[in-house]
Amino acid sequence: MPDLIYLLAVLACPIGMGVMMLVMMRGNHSHRATPSSGDEVARLRAEVEQLRAERAADQRSTDAPSASW
């Protein structure tokens, strides 16, 4: 009987890990992209371009030599 308890204790971790992997893999298949995600991607790309333009403008203004003495 004590041998069975030790065997269950040793096998609990790998069996639990396998069960968690199966549950996580099953959960990923049920999540599908929505049709509106294309609109969101376009909006995010526009935002990235705007931020890049602002950063480039900031770099140009800091690279220019200052005329104030």
C-alpha positions in Angstrom: 0.0 0.0 0.0 2.7 2.6 0.8 4.3 1.8 -2.6 1.1 2.7 -4.3 1.0 6.1 -2.5 4.6 6.8 -3.6 3.8 5.8 -7.2 0.8 8.1 -7.3 2.8 11.0 -5.8 5.5 10.5 -8.4 3.1 10.3 -11.3 0.9 13.2 -10.2 3.2 15.9 -11.7 3.5 14.4 -15.3 -0.1 13.4 -15.4 -1.2 16.9 -14.2 1.1 18.5 -16.8 -0.4 16.4 -19.6 -3.9 17.3 -18.6 -3.1 21.0 -18.4 -1.5 20.9 -21.9 -4.6 19.2 -23.3 -6.9 21.8 -21.8 -4.8 24.7 -23.0 -4.5 23.3 -26.6 -8.3 22.8 -26.7 -8.9 26.3 -25.5 -6.7 27.8 -28.3 -8.8 26.2 -31.1 -12.0 27.7 -29.9 -10.7 31.3 -30.1 -11.2 32.6 -33.7 -10.3 36.0 -35.1 -13.3 38.3 -35.6 -14.0 39.8 -39.0 -13.5 43.3 -37.6 -9.9 42.5 -36.7 -8.8 43.7 -40.1 -10.2 47.1 -39.3 -8.3 47.1 -36.1 -5.0 46.1 -37.8 -5.4 49.0 -40.3 -6.1 51.4 -37.4 -3.1 50.2 -35.5 -0.8 50.5 -38.6 -2.0 54.1 -39.1 -1.2 54.8 -35.5 2.3 53.4 -35.8 2.9 55.5 -38.9 1.7 58.6 -37.1 4.0 57.9 -34.1 7.0 57.2 -36.4 6.3 60.6 -38.2 6.2 62.4 -34.8 9.4 60.7 -33.7 11.2 61.7 -36.9 10.0 65.3 -36.5 11.3 65.3 -32.9 14.6 63.9 -34.0 15.0 66.6 -36.7 14.2 69.3 -34.2 16.8 68.1 -31.7 19.4 67.5 -34.4 19.2 71.1 -35.7 21.7 73.4 -34.1 20.2 75.9 -31.8 20.6 79.6 -32.6 20.1 80.9 -29.1 23.2 82.1 -27.2 
